[in-house]
Amino acid sequence: MSPTPQWVKDLKPSAPQGAELIKVEREKSKISVEKLSNFLFTKDVLERQAKILKILEAEKVFDKSQNYFDGRVDKFKTALARAKRLRQLQVKHNWNRDDYMMANDLISEPGPYGLHASMYLVCLLSRSFCLQSLTFSQTTLEGQGTPEQHKLFLEPAQNYKSIGCYAQTELGHGSNVRGLETTATWNPEDKTFILHSPHLTASKWWIGSLGRTANHAVVMAQLIIAGKPYGPHPFVCQIRDMKTHEPLEGVHVGDIGPKFGYNTMDNGFLLLNHVKVPHINMLAKFSRVDPETNKYVKPSSPSLIYGTLTWVRSTIVLQSGGVLARGVTIATRYAAVRRQFQDRDAPSGSDGENQVLNYTMVQFRLLPLLAATFALHFTGKAMMALYQENQKQMQASANTADTNRGAGPEETHSGSDLLADLHATSCGLKALGSTTAAEGLEVCRRACGGHGYSSFGGIGAWYADYLPTTTWEGDNYMLTQQVARYLLKSARAVLKGNAPNNDTTRIFTTFLQKQDMGAAHDVLGSDSDLVAAFAWRTSFLTFEALKHRDVEKNSWNSLLVDFWRLSTAHSQYLVVKNFYEALQSESLRYELDPATIDVLHKLFRLYALITLEKEASEFYSSSAVTVRQIQLARTKAVMKLLEEIRPHALSLVDAWQFPDWQLDSSLGRKDGKVYEDMFYRASELNPLNGLTVDPYPDSDVLIKKDETSKFKSKL
C-alpha cells in the first residue's frame, strides 16, 4: 500500500471546524460539568477511572486501532491476550473487584474471562440464562458453595488455576429452567452423580467461555434420586484436561459459531455422556443429597436464593443508563459537528449550513434519550439501595422465616414483603431499562445519518454486543408476567385489608379511595402531580387486570398482553418516581449549583411528559389526565423543554465522562475532529487497503500483493 501523500494529510474539513463548533456549544451552557459528574459517580470513582485508563493506554495489547477490522478468529485471539494481560495487571496493581470491573468498562468488549463489565456482573450470582461468563470463582461458587467447596473449587478459580463457566441454557431450553434436559443421577453405590445429555436438545448452548477457554463448568442439571426428579441443581464438572486442555472422556465441547455481536466471546456447546462427578461436586449451600441416607435435603431458606437473583437484574438496571449514555454521547457530539442544509426560515443573506442538533426533529429523537440516561441512572441507584436493604432483612429473618412458605418470590408474608417487592421491581425495571437502552442505541445510530452505519461511529458494535441483555436473565416480555403476578397479589391483599405497607400497596389504596371522585393531576404545572398520574395509571391497569382475571375468569394466556402493558406502566412509574425523588435529595442541593439543578428538573419533566405522550391512551382511559393536557404536553410543554435543554446538551453528555479511548468512536470524539479521524481510520488503518487485487475476470489471480500483515493487532 502506498503511504498517504502529504497533500492529503494537509487537507482540512470545510469550515467551520468541528473543534470550533464543539467549543462554541460548550460555551452556551453554564452547567458545571465537573460537579455534575462528581454527583453522578463521586470524585473518587472518576479519579480511579483516570488512573486505570492511564495504565491500560500504556499497554500495546489494548491498542484499539484494529478492533473494527479484525475477523472473528483474530478478535478472539486478541480478546484472549487482553484477558490474560488484564489479569496480570490486576495482580500487579492489587486491583479489587471494582477496579477490575472499571477496567472492563474501559476496554468495552466481552472477552473469554468475562471482560465486559455488564456481563461480568450478570453472571456473579446468577442461576438463570447466561450468554456470557467469567471464571466461576465469582459466580455460583461464591453464592452456592459450602466452605469445603470454596476450598476445593473457589480458591483455584480465584487464582486462575482453573477457568470456569456457568452452563445452564440448552439448545432446546432457555428461559424455562424447569425444562432443562441434562440429568444428574445420584449413584448410591459409589456416592457419585452421573451427568448425562439424553437428547441433542440437552446440549448446553450459548455458554460464555465454554467454547475454547474454560476447563470447568457449573452444570445445571435435573437431580434424580432413585428415579425421582428433584428439579435443576448446580454441579461442578471438569470438562478439559488441566495440562493439555483437550476435552475429557465423555465430553463433547466447542464454540457455537459467529453471532450478531459478542464475537470476542467463545460461547460454547457441551454434551456429556454419563460423566461421573463426586458427591462434593454438587453445590450444596442451599440444598444437598445426604450421602448416608441417600435422601434429598431441602433448602432451609429458599427466599435467600431469590434475594441474590434480584441482584443480577438490579445491576442491569443500574448499567442501562450508562449503556444508553454512551450512544447518546456519540450522537449528540456528532449532531453538534455535522452540518446539513439551511433553516428554511433563516434570515435572508445568511449562509452556511445548519448544525443538525438545531433541528427540532433531531432534538426530539436525542434529548428524551438524554433525559432517560439520567432517569435510569438514578433508578438503578435506588434499585441497588433497595437490594441492600432487602438483604439485611432477609438475613435477619432467615432463622425465623416460615419454612412452609412456597419458594416463589412473588409470595408476600411477614419477613419477605420487601423481597416480593424487590423481585417484581427488578423484573419490570430490567425489562424496561434494557429495552430502553437497546432501542435507544439504534435511535442514536440512525440519528448519525449514513456515518452511523460505519463501525467507526462506535454505536453499531456496542449495540450488537448489548442486545442479548434483553434476553438473558429473563426475556423482557416473559419477565412482565412476574410483575403482573405480584401486582395482582398486592391488589388482592389491599382489597382484603391485609396488605403489607409498601409503595405499591399505598398507591393502590390511594386509587381506591379516590376512584369515585376522579383524579385532578396538574401534570403540566406540578412535578409531584406528574408522578401521581403515573401511579394512578398503574393502579387503574392493575385493578382492570384483576377484574379480567378474578371476576371474568379470563385465562392467564389470554391476558399476557395486558400484563405486559401493566408491567411497562408500573416500571415507567418507578423510573419517574425515582428520578423525582433523586431531585428532592439533600445531597443534590448541597453538591450542585442552581443552574444545573434547574436543568435536571427540566430533564425529569421531559422524560415524564414524553413517556406520557407515548402512552397517552392509557393515561386518558384511566382518567389520570385530560385530552387537553395531553395535547398541551405534546404541542407546548415538550417542545419548550427541548428548546430549553438544547444549549446544555453537550455539557450533559460530557458529564458522563466517557474517555475517547473507551468510546473508540470517530463521531463521538470529545474534540470534535470527526472527519479527520474517520478519514485517518479508513486511509491508514484499514487492512483492506493493503491488498492489491487483480480485478479482471479472465485472470485466475485474485491478489497481486498482500501487505495486510502490517495492520495486525498488537498481541
C-alpha positions, 0 to 999 in steps of 0.5 A, spaced: 500 500 500 502 506 498 503 511 504 498 517 504 501 523 500 502 529 504 497 533 500 492 529 503 494 529 510 494 537 509 487 537 507 482 540 512 474 539 513 470 545 510 469 550 515 467 551 520 471 546 524 468 541 528 473 543 534 470 550 533 463 548 533 464 543 539 467 549 543 462 554 541 456 549 544 460 548 550 460 555 551 452 556 551 451 552 557 453 554 564 452 547 567 458 545 571 460 539 568 465 537 573 460 537 579 455 534 575 459 528 574 462 528 581 454 527 583 453 522 578 459 517 580 463 521 586 470 524 585 473 518 587 470 513 582 472 518 576 479 519 579 480 511 579 477 511 572 483 516 570 488 512 573 486 505 570 485 508 563 492 511 564 495 504 565 491 500 560 493 506 554 500 504 556 499 497 554 500 495 546 495 489 547 489 494 548 491 498 542 484 499 539 486 501 532 484 494 529 478 492 533 473 494 527 477 490 522 479 484 525 475 477 523 472 473 528 478 468 529 483 474 530 478 478 535 478 472 539 485 471 539 486 478 541 480 478 546 484 472 549 491 476 550 487 482 553 484 477 558 490 474 560 494 481 560 488 484 564 489 479 569 496 480 570 495 487 571 490 486 576 495 482 580 500 487 579 496 493 581 492 489 587 486 491 583 479 489 587 473 487 584 471 494 582 477 496 579 477 490 575 470 491 573 472 499 571 477 496 567 472 492 563 468 498 562 474 501 559 476 496 554 468 495 552 468 488 549 466 481 552 472 477 552 473 469 554 474 471 562 468 475 562 471 482 560 465 486 559 463 489 565 455 488 564 456 481 563 461 480 568 456 482 573 450 478 570 453 472 571 456 473 579 450 470 582 446 468 577 442 461 576 438 463 570 440 464 562 447 466 561 450 468 554 456 470 557 461 468 563 467 469 567 471 464 571 466 461 576 470 463 582 465 469 582 459 466 580 455 460 583 461 458 587 461 464 591 453 464 592 452 456 592 458 453 595 459 450 602 466 452 605 469 445 603 467 447 596 470 454 596 476 450 598 476 445 593 473 449 587 473 457 589 480 458 591 483 455 584 478 459 580 480 465 584 487 464 582 486 462 575 488 455 576 482 453 573 477 457 568 470 456 569 463 457 566 456 457 568 452 452 563 445 452 564 441 454 557 440 448 552 439 448 545 432 446 546 431 450 553 432 457 555 428 461 559 424 455 562 429 452 567 424 447 569 425 444 562 432 443 562 434 436 559 441 434 562 440 429 568 444 428 574 443 421 577 445 420 584 449 413 584 448 410 591 453 405 590 459 409 589 456 416 592 457 419 585 452 423 580 452 421 573 451 427 568 448 425 562 445 429 555 439 424 553 437 428 547 441 433 542 436 438 545 440 437 552 446 440 549 448 446 553 448 452 548 450 459 548 455 458 554 460 464 555 467 461 555 465 454 554 467 454 547 475 454 547 477 457 554 474 454 560 476 447 563 470 447 568 463 448 568 457 449 573 452 444 570 445 445 571 442 439 571 435 435 573 437 431 580 434 424 580 434 420 586 432 413 585 428 415 579 425 421 582 426 428 579 428 433 584 428 439 579 435 443 576 441 443 581 448 446 580 454 441 579 461 442 578 464 438 572 471 438 569 470 438 562 478 439 559 484 436 561 488 441 566 495 440 562 493 439 555 486 442 555 483 437 550 476 435 552 475 429 557 472 422 556 465 423 555 465 430 553 463 433 547 465 441 547 466 447 542 464 454 540 457 455 537 459 459 531 459 467 529 453 471 532 450 478 531 455 481 536 459 478 542 464 475 537 470 476 542 466 471 546 467 463 545 460 461 547 460 454 547 456 447 546 457 441 551 454 434 551 456 429 556 455 422 556 454 419 563 460 423 566 461 421 573 462 427 578 463 426 586 458 427 591 462 434 593 461 436 586 454 438 587 453 445 590 450 444 596 449 451 600 442 451 599 440 444 598 444 437 598 443 429 597 445 426 604 450 421 602 448 416 608 441 416 607 441 417 600 435 422 601 434 429 598 435 435 603 431 441 602 433 448 602 432 451 609 431 458 606 429 458 599 427 466 599 435 467 600 436 464 593 431 469 590 434 475 594 441 474 590 437 473 583 434 480 584 441 482 584 443 480 577 437 484 574 438 490 579 445 491 576 442 491 569 438 496 571 443 500 574 448 499 567 442 501 562 443 508 563 450 508 562 449 503 556 444 508 553 449 514 555 454 512 551 450 512 544 447 518 546 454 521 547 456 519 540 450 522 537 449 528 540 457 530 539 456 528 532 449 532 531 453 538 534 459 537 528 455 535 522 452 540 518 446 539 513 442 544 509 439 551 511 433 553 516 428 554 511 426 560 515 433 563 516 434 570 515 435 572 508 443 573 506 445 568 511 449 562 509 452 556 511 449 550 513 445 548 519 448 544 525 443 538 525 442 538 533 438 545 531 433 541 528 427 540 532 426 533 529 433 531 531 432 534 538 426 530 539 429 523 537 436 525 542 434 529 548 428 524 551 434 519 550 438 524 554 433 525 559 432 517 560 440 516 561 439 520 567 432 517 569 435 510 569 441 512 572 438 514 578 433 508 578 438 503 578 441 507 584 435 506 588 434 499 585 441 497 588 439 501 595 433 497 595 437 490 594 441 492 600 436 493 604 432 487 602 438 483 604 439 485 611 432 483 612 432 477 609 438 475 613 435 477 619 429 473 618 432 467 615 432 463 622 425 465 623 422 465 616 416 460 615 419 454 612 412 452 609 412 458 605 412 456 597 419 458 594 416 463 589 418 470 590 412 473 588 409 470 595 408 476 600 408 474 608 411 477 614 419 477 613 419 477 605 414 483 603 420 487 601 423 481 597 416 480 593 417 487 592 424 487 590 423 481 585 417 484 581 421 491 581 427 488 578 423 484 573 419 490 570 425 495 571 430 490 567 425 489 562 424 496 561 431 499 562 434 494 557 429 495 552 430 502 553 437 502 552 437 497 546 432 501 542 435 507 544 442 505 541 439 504 534 435 511 535 442 514 536 445 510 530 440 512 525 440 519 528 448 519 525 445 519 518 449 514 513 456 515 518 452 511 523 452 505 519 460 505 519 463 501 525 467 507 526 461 511 529 462 506 535 454 505 536 453 499 531 458 494 535 456 496 542 449 495 540 450 488 537 454 486 543 448 489 548 442 486 545 442 479 548 441 483 555 434 483 553 434 476 553 438 473 558 436 473 565 429 473 563 426 475 556 423 482 557 416 480 555 416 473 559 419 477 565 412 482 565 408 476 567 412 476 574 410 483 575 403 482 573 403 476 578 405 480 584 401 486 582 395 482 582 397 479 589 398 486 592 391 488 589 388 482 592 391 483 599 389 491 599 382 489 597 382 484 603 385 489 608 391 485 609 396 488 605 403 489 607 405 497 607 409 498 601 409 503 595 405 499 591 400 497 596 399 505 598 398 507 591 393 502 590 389 504 596 390 511 594 386 509 587 381 506 591 379 511 595 379 516 590 376 512 584 369 515 585 371 522 585 376 522 579 383 524 579 385 532 578 393 531 576 396 538 574 401 534 570 403 540 566 404 545 572 406 540 578 412 535 578 409 531 584 402 531 580 406 528 574 408 522 578 401 521 581 398 520 574 403 515 573 401 511 579 394 512 578 395 509 571 398 503 574 393 502 579 387 503 574 391 497 569 392 493 575 385 493 578 382 492 570 387 486 570 384 483 576 377 484 574 379 480 567 382 475 571 378 474 578 371 476 576 371 474 568 375 468 569 379 470 563 385 465 562 392 467 564 394 466 556 389 470 554 391 476 558 399 476 557 398 482 553 395 486 558 400 484 563 405 486 559 402 493 558 401 493 566 408 491 567 411 497 562 406 502 566 408 500 573 416 500 571 415 507 567 412 509 574 418 507 578 423 510 573 419 517 574 418 516 581 425 515 582 428 520 578 423 525 582 425 523 588 433 523 586 431 531 585 428 532 592 435 529 595 439 533 600 445 531 597 443 534 590 442 541 593 448 541 597 453 538 591 450 542 585 449 549 583 442 552 581 443 552 574 444 545 573 439 543 578 434 547 574 436 543 568 435 536 571 428 538 573 427 540 566 430 533 564 425 529 569 419 533 566 421 531 559 422 524 560 415 524 564 411 528 559 414 524 553 413 517 556 406 520 557 405 522 550 407 515 548 402 512 552 397 517 552 391 512 551 392 509 557 393 515 561 386 518 558 382 511 559 384 511 566 382 518 567 389 520 570 389 526 565 385 530 560 385 530 552 387 537 553 393 536 557 395 531 553 395 535 547 398 541 551 404 536 553 405 534 546 404 541 542 407 546 548 410 543 554 415 538 550 417 542 545 419 548 550 423 543 554 427 541 548 428 548 546 430 549 553 435 543 554 438 544 547 444 549 549 446 544 555 446 538 551 453 537 550 455 539 557 450 533 559 453 528 555 460 530 557 458 529 564 458 522 563 465 522 562 466 517 557 474 517 555 475 517 547 479 511 548 473 507 551 468 510 546 473 508 540 468 512 536 470 517 530 463 521 531 463 521 538 470 524 539 470 529 545 474 534 540 470 534 535 475 532 529 470 527 526 472 527 519 479 527 520 479 521 524 474 517 520 478 519 514 485 517 518 481 510 520 479 508 513 486 511 509 491 508 514 488 503 518 484 499 514 487 492 512 483 492 506 487 497 503 493 493 503 491 488 498 492 489 491 487 485 487 487 483 480 480 485 478 479 482 471 475 476 470 479 472 465 485 472 470 485 466 475 489 471 480 485 474 485 491 478 489 497 481 486 500 483 493 498 482 500 501 487 505 495 486 510 500 483 515 502 490 517 495 492 520 495 486 525 493 487 532 498 488 537 498 481 541 
